[in-house]
Amino acid sequence: MNVHIQTVHFDADAKLLEHVKEKINKLQQFHDRIIKVDVFLKLDNVVHTIKDKVAEIRVHVPRADFFVKSSSKSFEASFDEAFDSLVTQIKRKKEKLAA
């Protein structure tokens, strides 16, 4: 599994990167043929000086791609929310294939 983490408009600290890598490694439990995972962490400047933290995760598996996006006031919360949504998508897809 190839993992690519990209930060946009900021430099991530080691603690955040470790959190992301730790969660991404858990994806192997839900799908055993993951080819590549792209994680994008962005600062999204919506109105005035309010900055939302956006996490996007794209997972490539044979014959399917999964994509989730989430935003909140912290990167950890955004990433965790996106990750949970991604796990739900993967489980739903596997259930459809099994049926």
Summary of the structure (lengths in Angstrom):
residues: 99
radius of gyration: 14.1
end to end distance: 26.4
largest distance: 49.3
contacts: 272
relative contact order: 0.18
helix: 40%
strand: 37%
